[in-house]
Amino acid sequence: MSEERKSVLRLEHITKKFQGLTAVDDVSFDMKERSIYALIGPNGAGKTTTVNMITGVFPPTSGGVYYRDQKVNGKRTFEIARLGIGRTFQNLKLFNSMSVMENLMVGGHEMTKIGLVNFCFNFRGARREEKMLKERAEEVMEYLGIADLAGRNVKNLSYGRQKIVELGRAMMMKPKLLLLDEPAAGLIPSERKEFVDIVLRMFEEGVDIFLIEHNMDVVMNVSTYITVLNFGSKIAEGTPQEIQNNPEVIKAYLGDKYQQITAEGRRG
């Protein structure tokens, strides 16, 4: 008899309202450890709002967010990051005037201990922490295959390279749970494959993945389990096979054309 997997990320009756508009309505799910968990749905379904509540960008109106059974709503974003949760953003949050190395070092600033004021006056401590951040950034760039871009200004990189840098910044804190918001959006097929290969390698090395993604070829090929939102409410959850055959999901999101394509693929 196999041991039941522990909960990594659990949402209990999460609701978020903005001035009377309900963006997320009573959503619950339980992501187990050693899984790639996908959250999908049409634009405006509440997916990014859900991630923003998980990471402390804003609090839920009601309900609870739990990371490894510890309640995290009410904590600040840096406190949640220090627990082992990293994220990327749907819209890149890179500093365009800075180099790849500098962007990654900024992403690791929560690893530092001396604080901004002490950083200005404690020169020895500042140099020590800067050295630590630089070494970690070099490790991450080597892992991602972008060490040759360390000194390049990010605004001069292709969109695909910028996406990798964004992932690298999320990796700086050595997260055990990584939330990826539309990581494959805007990537050409070769870039998408490269990104997915990196994510799968991270998963194999022990990082659990929570994924928001519109590319169904990515979702259906890499996900362990899927939750579907529509108009802020959960309409389905299950394995990729269950989701792509769910009539309500097909009607609300995937469409009959997707069902036809998958059916033809199985016959082929």
Secondary structure as the mmCIF struct_conf table of DSSP 4:
data_model
#
loop_
_struct_conf.conf_type_id
_struct_conf.id
_struct_conf.beg_label_comp_id
_struct_conf.beg_label_asym_id
_struct_conf.beg_label_seq_id
_struct_conf.end_label_comp_id
_struct_conf.end_label_asym_id
_struct_conf.end_label_seq_id
HELX_LH_PP_P HELX_LH_PP_P1 SER A 2 LYS A 6
STRN STRN1 SER A 7 PHE A 18
TURN_TY1_P TURN_TY1_P1 GLN A 19 GLY A 20
STRN STRN2 LEU A 21 LYS A 32
BEND BEND1 GLU A 33 ARG A 34
STRN STRN3 ILE A 36 ILE A 40
BEND BEND2 PRO A 42 PRO A 42
TURN_TY1_P TURN_TY1_P2 ASN A 43 GLY A 44
BEND BEND3 ALA A 45 GLY A 46
HELX_RH_AL_P HELX_RH_AL_P1 LYS A 47 ILE A 54
TURN_TY1_P TURN_TY1_P3 THR A 55 GLY A 56
BEND BEND4 VAL A 57 PHE A 58
BEND BEND5 THR A 61 THR A 61
STRN STRN4 SER A 62 TYR A 67
TURN_TY1_P TURN_TY1_P4 ARG A 68 ASP A 69
STRN STRN5 GLN A 70 LYS A 71
TURN_TY1_P TURN_TY1_P5 ASN A 73 GLY A 74
BEND BEND6 LYS A 75 LYS A 75
HELX_RH_AL_P HELX_RH_AL_P2 THR A 77 LEU A 83
TURN_TY1_P TURN_TY1_P6 GLY A 84 GLY A 84
STRN STRN6 ILE A 85 ARG A 87
BEND BEND7 GLN A 90 ASN A 91
TURN_TY1_P TURN_TY1_P7 ASN A 96 SER A 97
BEND BEND8 MET A 98 MET A 98
STRN STRN7 SER A 99 SER A 99
HELX_RH_AL_P HELX_RH_AL_P3 VAL A 100 GLY A 107
TURN_TY1_P TURN_TY1_P8 GLY A 108 GLY A 108
HELX_RH_3T_P HELX_RH_3T_P1 HIS A 109 MET A 111
BEND BEND9 ILE A 114 ILE A 114
HELX_RH_AL_P HELX_RH_AL_P4 GLY A 115 PHE A 121
HELX_RH_AL_P HELX_RH_AL_P5 PHE A 123 LEU A 144
TURN_TY1_P TURN_TY1_P9 GLY A 145 GLY A 145
HELX_RH_3T_P HELX_RH_3T_P2 ALA A 147 LEU A 149
TURN_TY1_P TURN_TY1_P10 ALA A 150 GLY A 151
BEND BEND10 ARG A 152 ARG A 152
STRN STRN8 ASN A 153 ASN A 153
HELX_RH_3T_P HELX_RH_3T_P3 VAL A 154 ASN A 156
BEND BEND11 LEU A 157 LEU A 157
HELX_RH_AL_P HELX_RH_AL_P6 TYR A 159 MET A 171
TURN_TY1_P TURN_TY1_P11 MET A 172 MET A 173
BEND BEND12 LYS A 176 LYS A 176
STRN STRN9 LEU A 177 ASP A 181
BEND BEND13 GLU A 182 GLU A 182
TURN_TY1_P TURN_TY1_P12 PRO A 183 GLY A 186
HELX_RH_AL_P HELX_RH_AL_P7 PRO A 189 GLU A 204
TURN_TY1_P TURN_TY1_P13 GLU A 205 GLY A 206
STRN STRN10 ASP A 208 ILE A 212
BEND BEND14 HIS A 214 HIS A 214
HELX_RH_AL_P HELX_RH_AL_P8 MET A 216 VAL A 222
BEND BEND15 THR A 224 THR A 224
STRN STRN11 TYR A 225 ASN A 230
TURN_TY1_P TURN_TY1_P14 PHE A 231 GLY A 232
STRN STRN12 SER A 233 GLY A 238
HELX_RH_AL_P HELX_RH_AL_P9 PRO A 240 GLN A 244
TURN_TY1_P TURN_TY1_P15 ASN A 245 ASN A 245
HELX_RH_AL_P HELX_RH_AL_P10 PRO A 247 VAL A 249
HELX_RH_PI_P HELX_RH_PI_P1 ILE A 250 LEU A 254
HELX_RH_AL_P HELX_RH_AL_P11 ASP A 256 ARG A 267
#
